[in-house]
């Protein structure tokens, strides 16, 4: 396994989206907390976890497509 390609394929989307997320959502937690939400609404900490997981999976799938 080429660990350099793995690192690039996973780290580029995760780090890139993290940087964009930091700048794009500076005060979104306060805004989200003030919204009137239904009882089944997820807590605000679930969004970064979900997006990081999605971008990691996209990176792994990119690596798989490069291999094939």
Residue pairs with C-beta under 8 A, 6 or more apart in sequence:
5 63
5 66
6 63
9 59
9 60
9 62
9 63
9 66
10 56
10 59
10 60
10 63
11 59
12 59
13 55
13 56
13 58
13 59
13 62
14 52
14 55
14 56
14 59
17 51
17 52
17 55
18 52
21 48
21 51
29 44
32 44
33 44
